[in-house]
């Protein structure tokens, strides 16, 4: 990457993505344990809402990472739409 600020932004987005993925896994684990312990009293809708918020944050991080990648490619003289992406940042 060309610039230290861009490199740090990319690293930050990757750290945030990993933290959100871990949060999603932990939420699933807690939901499973509480569902087992509480049975019909388990607040499924609240956990579904929390999971949706995490997914929205993951989508936001992916959008920002793609935007940053496109900006870096453009600064390097490459056309972002012509570069094939292989997944992840």
C-alpha positions as CSV (number, residue, x, y, z in Angstrom):
1,X,0.0,0.0,0.0
2,X,1.2,3.4,-0.9
3,X,0.5,5.4,2.3
4,X,0.9,4.6,6.0
5,X,-2.5,6.1,6.8
6,X,-4.1,3.8,4.2
7,X,-2.2,0.8,5.5
8,X,-3.3,1.6,9.1
9,X,-6.9,2.0,7.9
10,X,-6.8,-1.4,6.2
11,X,-5.3,-3.0,9.3
12,X,-8.0,-1.3,11.5
13,X,-10.8,-2.6,9.3
14,X,-9.3,-6.1,9.4
15,X,-9.1,-6.0,13.2
16,X,-12.7,-4.7,13.4
17,X,-13.9,-7.5,11.1
18,X,-12.2,-10.2,13.2
19,X,-13.7,-8.7,16.4
20,X,-17.2,-8.6,14.8
21,X,-16.8,-12.2,13.6
22,X,-15.7,-13.2,17.1
23,X,-18.7,-11.3,18.5
24,X,-21.0,-13.2,16.2
25,X,-19.6,-16.5,17.3
26,X,-19.9,-15.5,21.0
27,X,-23.4,-14.4,20.6
28,X,-24.3,-17.7,18.9
29,X,-22.7,-19.6,21.9
30,X,-24.5,-17.5,24.5
31,X,-27.8,-17.9,22.6
32,X,-27.4,-21.6,22.4
33,X,-26.6,-21.9,26.2
34,X,-29.5,-19.6,27.1
35,X,-31.9,-21.3,24.7
36,X,-31.1,-24.6,26.4
37,X,-31.3,-23.1,30.0
38,X,-34.4,-21.0,29.5
39,X,-36.5,-23.0,27.0
40,X,-39.6,-21.1,26.0
41,X,-38.5,-18.1,28.0
42,X,-35.5,-17.5,25.7
43,X,-35.8,-14.0,24.1
44,X,-35.2,-15.2,20.5
45,X,-36.3,-11.9,18.9
46,X,-33.8,-9.9,20.9
47,X,-30.9,-12.2,19.9
48,X,-32.0,-12.2,16.3
49,X,-31.9,-8.4,16.4
50,X,-28.5,-8.4,18.0
51,X,-27.2,-10.8,15.3
52,X,-28.7,-8.6,12.6
53,X,-26.8,-5.6,14.0
54,X,-23.5,-7.5,13.9
55,X,-24.2,-8.5,10.3
56,X,-24.9,-4.9,9.4
57,X,-21.6,-3.9,11.0
58,X,-19.8,-6.6,9.0
59,X,-21.4,-5.3,5.8
60,X,-20.3,-1.8,6.7
61,X,-16.7,-2.9,7.3
62,X,-16.7,-4.8,4.0
63,X,-18.0,-1.7,2.1
64,X,-15.4,0.5,3.7
65,X,-12.6,-2.0,2.9
66,X,-13.8,-2.2,-0.7
67,X,-14.0,1.6,-0.9
68,X,-10.4,1.9,0.5
69,X,-9.1,-0.7,-1.9
70,X,-10.7,1.1,-4.8
71,X,-9.2,4.4,-3.7
72,X,-5.7,2.8,-3.4
73,X,-6.0,1.3,-6.8
74,X,-7.1,4.6,-8.3
75,X,-4.2,6.4,-6.7
76,X,-1.9,3.8,-8.2
77,X,-3.3,4.4,-11.7
78,X,-5.4,1.2,-11.9
79,X,-9.1,1.2,-12.7
80,X,-10.9,-0.5,-9.7
81,X,-13.6,-2.1,-11.9
82,X,-11.1,-3.9,-14.0
83,X,-9.3,-5.7,-11.1
84,X,-10.6,-9.1,-10.1
85,X,-11.3,-9.5,-6.4
86,X,-10.5,-12.8,-4.7
87,X,-12.4,-12.3,-1.4
88,X,-11.5,-10.6,1.8
89,X,-9.4,-7.6,2.2
